[in-house]
Amino acid sequence: MTLPSPCAAGIYTGANLVPLTAEIFERSGIPLERLEGFVSTHGRAFYGFPAREGDEVVLRRVEGRTVDKAYAYKTDKGEDEWVITFLAGEEIRWEVAA
């Protein structure tokens, strides 16, 4: 089977995963208090993996942040390919605090 792209699923949204999830929760009316469990603690508890100290992620609300529309890469044949990200070109109101 030949896949249309040599990229692993999600690698282009991985950097924005938690802010995108917060945006989806907010747009869907899901309380943000449930976000930590959804993206972190429930899965860790199910599989028995404890959190490590210092691995916390802090989100902050922002205005005017737009998700990149596409990422370019070269195929193994040297051809240009483009990956369109989730919520490409849309404004989201969350980012990971540095």
Secondary structure, DSSP 8 states (H G I E B T S, - for coil): ---S-SS-TTTTTGGGHHHHHHHHHHHHT--GGGHHIIIIIHHHHHHT----TT----EEEEEEEE--SEEEEE-TTS-EEEEE-TTTT-EEEEEE--
